[in-house]
């Protein structure tokens, strides 16, 4: 896989804007692990190899068990392995990521609102929007996942 474009070099101010949102989310009240789980799930839906690799590594580095990591794509079938908040975050992330299919129904909003207060839901939605944008940049740039880059060494 050869990278097509480095968006950060081509347009540093635009890329910095995404970085500012990422920094905000890192400091918000949502747990980092929850945000990274959502980032991973969105990246799986969008097929962004670079982000799947990155967020999987971040989660393992942060202490998430491999058993839980491998169940992210099948979170609905994993029962109590994921908390109610994690399951609500995954459902909200899927609804927003697949907006053209879901239309984000009121029932999805109500379910997310049952687990997250307004600020948390807003921050979660920012995280979902950010990862969807970054997936599109990563895929269009053909950004090389670390696991692939390490094969070349």
Backbone bond lengths (Angstrom), bond angles and torsions (degrees), N, CA, C in turn:
res aa  C-N    CA-C-N  psi(-1)  N-CA   C-N-CA  omega(-1)  CA-C   N-CA-C  phi
1 X - - - 1.451 - - 1.531 107.89 -
2 X 1.303 116.20 122.99 1.458 121.45 178.68 1.516 109.50 -108.09
3 X 1.326 115.47 128.17 1.457 119.93 -179.23 1.519 109.91 -67.32
4 X 1.322 116.47 132.51 1.464 122.68 -177.95 1.523 112.27 -81.58
5 X 1.324 115.62 -43.83 1.460 120.80 -173.52 1.518 108.30 -150.60
6 X 1.305 116.51 146.13 1.467 122.35 172.49 1.518 105.84 -105.93
7 X 1.332 116.06 99.04 1.464 120.60 -176.37 1.526 112.29 -59.69
8 X 1.331 116.66 -35.49 1.463 120.86 179.89 1.513 112.52 -62.90
9 X 1.332 116.97 -36.93 1.471 120.97 177.43 1.520 111.70 -78.99
10 X 1.323 116.14 -39.09 1.459 120.42 -176.90 1.527 112.47 -69.60
11 X 1.331 116.65 -35.34 1.463 121.49 -177.65 1.533 109.07 -146.28
12 X 1.336 116.32 75.75 1.469 119.59 -174.33 1.526 114.56 -60.14
13 X 1.313 118.95 -36.11 1.471 120.24 -178.69 1.528 110.98 -68.55
14 X 1.313 117.23 -40.23 1.461 120.20 177.13 1.521 110.87 -63.42
15 X 1.309 115.83 -44.16 1.462 120.76 179.87 1.522 111.04 -64.91
16 X 1.331 115.82 -36.79 1.465 121.25 178.41 1.527 110.70 -61.43
17 X 1.335 117.15 -35.07 1.463 120.87 177.85 1.524 111.33 -59.71
18 X 1.327 116.52 -42.88 1.467 119.98 176.02 1.531 110.02 -63.71
19 X 1.316 116.13 -39.62 1.460 120.88 178.34 1.520 112.46 -61.88
20 X 1.324 116.65 -37.14 1.466 120.45 178.09 1.518 111.47 -63.38
21 X 1.334 116.73 -40.37 1.463 120.22 177.72 1.531 109.34 -66.55
22 X 1.319 117.09 -42.16 1.469 121.26 178.39 1.528 110.57 -59.36
23 X 1.322 116.94 -44.14 1.466 121.07 178.53 1.520 111.04 -62.66
24 X 1.328 116.96 -43.66 1.461 120.62 177.47 1.533 110.06 -56.95
25 X 1.325 116.40 -47.87 1.462 120.62 -177.35 1.526 111.69 -64.98
26 X 1.310 116.82 -34.89 1.471 120.97 178.00 1.526 110.64 -62.64
27 X 1.326 116.74 -28.87 1.460 121.62 -177.57 1.530 114.12 -102.05
28 X 1.326 118.16 1.76 1.467 119.94 -179.67 1.529 109.85 -78.26
29 X 1.311 116.83 179.09 1.467 120.85 -174.56 1.529 114.07 -77.79
30 X 1.320 118.38 -11.21 1.461 119.78 178.60 1.523 110.23 -73.24
31 X 1.338 117.92 139.26 1.466 120.20 178.89 1.533 111.64 -62.38
32 X 1.313 115.89 140.75 1.465 121.49 179.68 1.523 111.13 -57.05
33 X 1.326 117.10 -40.82 1.466 119.73 -179.81 1.521 111.21 -61.53
34 X 1.327 117.61 -41.12 1.461 120.85 178.77 1.529 110.58 -62.35
35 X 1.317 116.35 -45.16 1.469 120.17 179.14 1.525 110.06 -61.89
36 X 1.324 117.21 -44.36 1.466 119.86 -179.66 1.525 112.32 -66.55
37 X 1.326 117.95 -34.82 1.469 120.58 174.68 1.525 110.54 -62.65
38 X 1.321 116.00 -43.07 1.464 120.50 178.33 1.524 110.25 -65.53
39 X 1.324 117.30 -43.75 1.472 120.22 176.65 1.527 110.98 -56.62
40 X 1.332 116.08 -44.01 1.459 120.13 -179.81 1.522 110.76 -63.15
41 X 1.330 117.32 -47.42 1.467 119.82 -177.74 1.522 111.50 -61.80
42 X 1.315 117.36 -42.88 1.468 121.04 178.32 1.524 110.03 -62.29
43 X 1.317 116.72 -43.55 1.467 120.91 -179.56 1.521 111.56 -64.31
44 X 1.341 117.28 -34.46 1.462 120.43 175.16 1.522 110.68 -65.18
45 X 1.316 116.80 -44.36 1.473 120.77 179.07 1.524 110.09 -60.79
46 X 1.335 116.70 -43.94 1.459 121.25 -176.05 1.530 113.29 -82.23
47 X 1.320 117.74 -11.96 1.461 121.15 178.84 1.509 113.78 72.92
48 X 1.329 117.97 34.21 1.465 121.70 179.41 1.526 109.30 -90.73
49 X 1.319 116.61 98.67 1.468 121.93 -176.04 1.528 111.65 -59.52
50 X 1.323 117.13 -42.30 1.467 120.55 -179.53 1.534 110.44 -58.80
51 X 1.326 117.10 -47.29 1.466 121.12 -176.90 1.524 112.08 -73.29
52 X 1.334 118.06 -35.10 1.462 120.52 175.31 1.515 109.21 -59.55
53 X 1.319 116.67 -47.52 1.458 122.32 178.98 1.529 110.62 -61.18
54 X 1.317 116.87 -49.51 1.464 121.53 -176.92 1.524 112.51 -61.45
55 X 1.320 116.83 -49.67 1.467 119.44 -175.02 1.528 111.99 -74.57
56 X 1.316 117.58 -29.55 1.467 119.92 172.77 1.522 109.72 -62.98
57 X 1.314 116.33 -46.21 1.467 120.65 179.03 1.531 111.24 -63.44
58 X 1.334 116.84 -42.29 1.470 120.87 178.44 1.524 110.92 -60.17
59 X 1.321 116.46 -42.30 1.457 120.48 -178.79 1.528 111.71 -66.71
60 X 1.321 116.70 -43.68 1.469 120.14 178.42 1.527 110.03 -64.79
61 X 1.324 116.69 -43.24 1.469 120.90 177.27 1.523 110.96 -59.97
62 X 1.322 117.10 -34.98 1.465 122.37 179.71 1.516 113.58 -78.67
63 X 1.334 117.27 -3.12 1.460 120.62 175.42 1.521 115.70 105.76
64 X 1.326 118.81 2.42 1.459 120.11 178.07 1.524 109.26 -67.83
65 X 1.324 116.71 136.80 1.463 119.97 179.78 1.529 110.10 -71.20
66 X 1.305 115.53 150.03 1.462 120.79 176.76 1.526 109.06 -63.54
67 X 1.328 117.17 -34.94 1.467 120.56 178.22 1.528 110.94 -56.36
68 X 1.322 116.96 -44.74 1.465 120.96 -179.78 1.531 110.69 -72.98
69 X 1.325 116.76 -39.52 1.462 121.50 -179.83 1.531 111.78 -57.03
70 X 1.331 116.93 -45.77 1.462 119.34 -175.57 1.523 112.67 -71.85
71 X 1.323 117.28 -14.02 1.461 120.20 179.84 1.527 113.45 -91.90
72 X 1.326 117.96 -2.93 1.471 120.20 -178.74 1.529 112.11 -55.20
73 X 1.337 120.57 -44.64 1.467 118.28 -179.61 1.533 113.59 -64.06
74 X 1.329 116.83 -23.46 1.463 121.59 -178.23 1.528 110.51 -114.71
75 X 1.323 116.74 35.39 1.462 121.58 -174.56 1.525 113.08 -55.19
76 X 1.330 117.27 -33.25 1.470 119.97 -178.31 1.527 111.94 -66.81
77 X 1.322 116.36 -25.73 1.456 121.23 -179.10 1.524 112.52 -96.30
78 X 1.323 117.31 -2.88 1.467 121.63 -172.70 1.528 113.54 -88.34
79 X 1.313 117.05 2.42 1.458 120.85 176.04 1.513 113.45 55.96
80 X 1.329 115.13 -132.98 1.462 122.09 -174.48 1.524 114.01 -74.92
81 X 1.326 117.76 0.13 1.463 119.58 177.22 1.528 110.26 -58.15
82 X 1.329 116.70 -35.99 1.458 122.19 177.84 1.533 108.60 -106.93
83 X 1.328 115.66 139.12 1.467 121.01 179.55 1.527 110.17 -68.51
84 X 1.319 115.38 166.56 1.467 120.33 177.30 1.529 110.74 -59.05
85 X 1.316 117.14 -39.72 1.478 120.39 178.66 1.527 111.07 -66.15
86 X 1.326 117.55 -40.92 1.466 120.48 178.25 1.529 110.48 -63.81
87 X 1.322 116.37 -43.99 1.471 119.64 179.16 1.534 110.93 -64.25
88 X 1.329 117.14 -40.33 1.467 120.25 177.19 1.527 111.11 -64.72
89 X 1.327 116.65 -38.72 1.470 120.93 178.51 1.527 110.74 -66.06
90 X 1.330 117.26 -42.24 1.468 120.49 177.49 1.526 110.56 -62.18
91 X 1.329 116.83 -45.69 1.469 120.24 -178.72 1.528 111.10 -62.20
92 X 1.348 116.71 -43.18 1.463 120.95 179.13 1.521 109.82 -65.38
93 X 1.334 116.83 -41.97 1.468 120.93 179.25 1.525 111.09 -62.07
94 X 1.311 116.89 -41.47 1.464 119.81 179.57 1.526 110.94 -67.14
95 X 1.325 116.86 -41.34 1.464 120.03 179.76 1.530 111.28 -62.53
96 X 1.325 116.84 -44.21 1.467 120.38 -179.73 1.521 111.84 -71.36
97 X 1.320 116.81 -39.91 1.466 120.62 -179.34 1.522 111.30 -65.22
98 X 1.317 115.96 -37.27 1.469 121.50 -178.38 1.531 111.49 -101.18
99 X 1.327 116.21 36.36 1.459 123.18 -173.64 1.533 113.14 -52.15
100 X 1.314 118.44 -36.75 1.466 120.46 -179.39 1.529 111.23 -64.91
101 X 1.336 116.34 -27.97 1.464 120.73 178.62 1.526 112.30 -90.71
102 X 1.324 116.41 -39.54 1.466 120.02 -171.82 1.518 113.90 -89.25
103 X 1.319 117.81 -33.67 1.454 121.26 -172.56 1.525 112.52 67.50
104 X 1.306 116.80 5.83 1.465 125.22 -178.83 1.534 110.49 48.24
105 X 1.326 116.15 75.21 1.463 120.05 -177.04 1.526 113.40 -66.96
106 X 1.320 115.70 159.16 1.461 121.73 178.58 1.527 111.50 -55.83
107 X 1.322 117.06 -34.71 1.466 120.00 -179.27 1.532 111.38 -63.15
108 X 1.323 117.55 -36.55 1.466 120.89 177.18 1.525 110.54 -67.13
109 X 1.336 115.86 -41.33 1.462 120.09 178.26 1.524 110.78 -63.84
110 X 1.315 117.12 -43.84 1.470 121.37 -179.89 1.521 110.58 -62.10
111 X 1.314 116.54 -42.31 1.471 120.32 -179.61 1.530 110.64 -63.66
112 X 1.322 117.28 -43.53 1.472 120.46 178.87 1.525 110.34 -67.21
113 X 1.323 116.67 -40.36 1.464 121.53 -179.81 1.525 112.55 -65.65
114 X 1.305 117.75 -22.64 1.460 121.32 178.16 1.530 111.51 -71.56
115 X 1.325 117.41 -22.76 1.471 121.54 -178.12 1.526 113.62 -107.31
116 X 1.326 116.76 -22.69 1.463 120.73 -175.02 1.528 109.92 -126.56
117 X 1.345 116.97 137.66 1.457 119.14 173.50 1.527 108.62 -72.77
118 X 1.328 117.89 175.62 1.472 120.59 -174.49 1.522 113.13 -59.08
119 X 1.338 117.42 -44.24 1.468 119.70 -179.63 1.518 110.96 -64.96
120 X 1.325 116.02 -44.06 1.465 119.61 179.09 1.526 110.84 -62.32
121 X 1.321 116.69 -41.44 1.464 120.08 179.81 1.525 110.96 -67.06
122 X 1.315 116.66 -37.90 1.468 119.87 175.64 1.523 109.90 -63.17
123 X 1.340 117.14 -46.57 1.465 120.49 -179.99 1.524 111.30 -64.18
124 X 1.326 117.21 -40.65 1.459 120.74 176.65 1.529 110.22 -61.43
125 X 1.312 116.52 -41.33 1.472 120.79 179.01 1.519 111.33 -65.79
126 X 1.343 117.24 -37.57 1.470 119.80 174.72 1.526 110.19 -62.30
127 X 1.327 116.70 -42.31 1.467 120.44 179.60 1.526 110.65 -62.47
128 X 1.313 116.24 -41.67 1.468 120.88 178.93 1.529 110.40 -64.43
129 X 1.315 117.03 -45.23 1.470 121.05 179.37 1.530 110.57 -63.61
130 X 1.331 116.42 -43.03 1.461 120.24 179.87 1.524 110.95 -60.19
131 X 1.346 116.78 -48.38 1.462 118.85 -177.29 1.515 111.84 -65.92
132 X 1.323 117.21 -37.08 1.468 118.66 176.03 1.528 110.88 -61.52
133 X 1.333 116.80 -41.59 1.475 120.15 177.77 1.528 110.51 -64.86
134 X 1.328 116.67 -46.45 1.462 119.81 -178.03 1.535 111.96 -66.60
135 X 1.336 117.37 -33.52 1.469 119.81 174.60 1.522 110.53 -60.77
136 X 1.318 116.05 -42.41 1.461 119.25 -179.13 1.525 111.48 -65.93
137 X 1.324 116.24 -37.66 1.463 119.43 176.49 1.527 110.66 -68.52
138 X 1.319 116.44 -44.00 1.469 120.29 -179.24 1.512 112.50 -62.97
139 X 1.330 116.77 -43.73 1.461 120.55 -179.77 1.524 110.68 -68.56
140 X 1.329 117.21 -44.84 1.468 119.56 -178.17 1.518 112.19 -67.20
141 X 1.339 116.58 -28.91 1.466 120.65 178.79 1.524 112.06 -82.85
142 X 1.339 116.60 -14.37 1.468 122.89 -172.99 1.528 109.95 59.69
143 X 1.330 114.46 45.99 1.461 121.64 -179.48 1.528 109.28 -62.79
144 X 1.316 117.11 130.55 1.459 122.95 -173.91 1.528 111.45 -81.23
145 X 1.345 117.33 123.52 1.464 120.01 176.27 1.531 110.29 -65.01
146 X 1.325 116.68 150.02 1.467 121.23 -179.75 1.517 111.66 -57.48
147 X 1.337 117.38 -39.24 1.457 120.07 -178.70 1.536 111.40 -61.62
148 X 1.314 117.27 -35.08 1.459 121.43 177.54 1.517 110.63 -74.82
149 X 1.322 116.99 -43.62 1.468 121.27 178.96 1.530 110.49 -61.19
150 X 1.321 117.65 -36.30 1.467 121.26 179.96 1.512 112.50 -69.22
151 X 1.327 118.39 -24.15 1.462 121.78 177.19 1.523 111.28 -67.53
152 X 1.319 116.09 -29.62 1.466 121.68 -177.10 1.519 112.75 -77.71
153 X 1.347 116.15 -12.75 1.476 119.79 -177.03 1.498 112.07 -84.70
